[in-house]
Amino acid sequence: MSSAGRGPLVLVLALWCACVVSALAVVSVTQQVRRNTDELESLRRESAELEVQWGQYLLEQSTWASYSRVESKARRELNMHVPHAEQIILIDKEP
């Protein structure tokens, strides 16, 4: 085969290799996009679950810290009571 006949063959071979490499790159990128999309959806579900838990914890915190509950436990378990007006001492903090 002459060198003049090899030119188009080399060009066709180079284009075919470029096409195969391009196809493999497309497959690779598509797979990575699918993996990333799955991970994103998983993280979104986890985020939604964590938001629900956060709301439950806030509700639980407000229940445990409610004034009536704290006062009831202070009276019952610590035998505490609200002081009378004459028992209250105000301290002024002056230098």
Secondary structure as GFF3:
##gff-version 3
##sequence-region A 1 95
A	DSSP	alpha_helix	3	64	.	.	.	ID=ss1
A	DSSP	alpha_helix	67	78	.	.	.	ID=ss2
A	DSSP	three_ten_helix	85	87	.	.	.	ID=ss3
###
